[in-house]
Amino acid sequence: KSRGFKDETKRKNSTLDVFMHRGAEITHPENTITAINQAGKLGAYGVEFDVQVTADGVWVLMHDDYGIERTTNGSGIVSGLTYSYLNTLDAGSWKSTYFTGVKVPTFTEALECCVRNNLIPMVEIKADATAEQYKTLVDTANKYFANNEVIFATSVKNRLEAIREQDQTAQLLRFANDNFGV
């Protein structure tokens, strides 16, 4: 279960741990398996990606909580859509026709990709969910990673509190601006 990241092999004699934002988002469609794979090829220590839960309870990678139009050929907000609908969409061609056919990945697929690429996942929770859905998120992370190697992040305090309720030892990170007391 533990991926053995503590052995420093990904650090390449550096004191700086590089996490690639939404995968290799500059050259690849963000929050996709192809972007995570590229982050691994580039030697990143970890990868940040964004998650939201679908109407039928599937955690998927998607940044925009106001709609999927920017990064797919579909429309709507993730919480109002089913995974079967999202799975029909193209999440790559907005970046380049080279990536036509790239799919919206599930959280499980992203974790499996992190394991294959020896990457630490930083999971940014972009939308609210139920306690049961947060439990699924944490349990899935713990299935693939041990020793609190997954980092759960968000700018919304109650989302981190919900994760903490599911796992007292979870590694949490709060993004903040000038109003971090809220």
N, C-alpha and C positions, 0 to 999 in steps of 0.2 A: 504494500500500500504506500509506504513512504517512497518517494522518488529519489531520495538521497541528495537533495539540493544543498544540504548543509556542507557538502564536501568542497564547496568553493570552485568546482570545475567550470562553472559558467562565468566566473568573474574575470578570468583572463588577466591575472596580475593587476587588477584595478581595484580601487577602493570605491568605485562607483557602480552600482547595480542599475543596469539599463532596462527599463520596462518600456516596451513599444506601445504607444497609444493607439487603441483600436486595432492592434496588429500593425503591420507595415502599411499604415493608412495613406502614406504619401504616394506610394506606387501601386497599391492594391486596394480593392474595395473594402472599406472599413468593416470591422466586426464580422468577418467571414473566415472560413477555414483557410482559404488561400492567403489571407493577410496574416493569420497566425502562423501558418507554415513558413511564410517568408520571414517573419520575425525570428523564428528558430534558425533558419538558414543564415541569417545575418548575425547570429550569436547573441541575441538578447538574453538577459537573465530571466526576464518575465514579460508578460503581456497583459495589458489592461484591455478589458472589453466590457461592454454594457449589456445588461440583461433586463428583460421585462417578461411578464407572464401573460400568456394568451387567455382568451375567454374560456378555453377548455383546459387550462391549468398547465400548459407546457412552457417552461422557461426557454426563451430564445434570445439570441443576440440582436439588439437593436438599440441605437442611440436615441433617436428622436422620440420623445414621449408625446409629441403633438401630432404625429402622423408618420407613416412609412413612405410617403411620396418621394422624399429626397433621395432615398437609397434603394428603392425598388420600383417595379412597374405596377405596383398595387396602390391601394388607398385605404385609409382608415387608421385607427389607433390600435396598437397591439392588443390592449385589454379587451377590445371589442371584436377581435378577429380570432378565428380558429387556426390551429397549427396546420391543418390540412390545406387551408387557403394559403397561408404564408409559404408553405412548401411548394406551391405552384409558381411562385414569383421568381423573377430574375432580380438578384441583388448585386449583380456585377456590371452590367452594361452601362450604368450611369457613369462608371469610372472610365471604362474603355470597352470597345466591342470585343477586345481580347478576352474579357471576363464574362461575356454573355453566357448565361446559364448557371452562374454561381448562385447557390441557394442561401436562404436565411438559415443559419445553423441553430441547432438546439444547444442548450447549456451543456448537456452530456457530450455532444459531438465536440464542442470547444474544449472541454476538459480532456477528452481522449486525445485531441490534437496537441494539447499542452504536454500530456504524458509522452507522446511520441517525440516531441521536440525538446523535452527536458526544460520546460518553461514553467515558472511560477505564475499562476493566474491571479490577477487583481480584478475582482468582479465588482463593477460599479452597478449598483441597483438604481435603475432609472425611474421606477414607478412603484407605487404602493401595492401591497399584496396582502392576502389573508395570513393568519398564523400558520395554517396548514400548508400554504404555498411556500412560506419562508422555511418551514420544516423540510419540505421537499428540496429546496435549494441547498440548504445546509447538509442534509443527508446525502445528496448527490455529490457535493464537493468532498465530503468525508469518505465516500466510496472510492474516490480516485486519489485522494491526497490525505496524508496523515500529518501529525505534528504541526497542525495549524499552518500549513504551507499556503493555503488559499487565503488571500486577503480580500475581505469584503469592504467595499467603499461606497460612500454616497455623501451628498451634502445635506441630506435630510436625517435629522437626529432620530426620529421614531423608527426609521427603517433599520438603523444600527441597533437600536434597543430591541427590535423584533428578532434580529439575528442573535443577539446576546441571549434572549430568552430561549432560543433553540440550542445554543452551544455556549456555555459559560467561558470556554477557552478560545473561542473564535478570534482570529486576528482582524481587528476593525480599523478602518481609516476614515476619517471625516474630512471631506473637502469643505473649506470655509472661505468666506469673504470677510467683509468688515462686520458682519452680524453673526458671528459664530456662536453666540450664547443662546440662540433660538433653537 
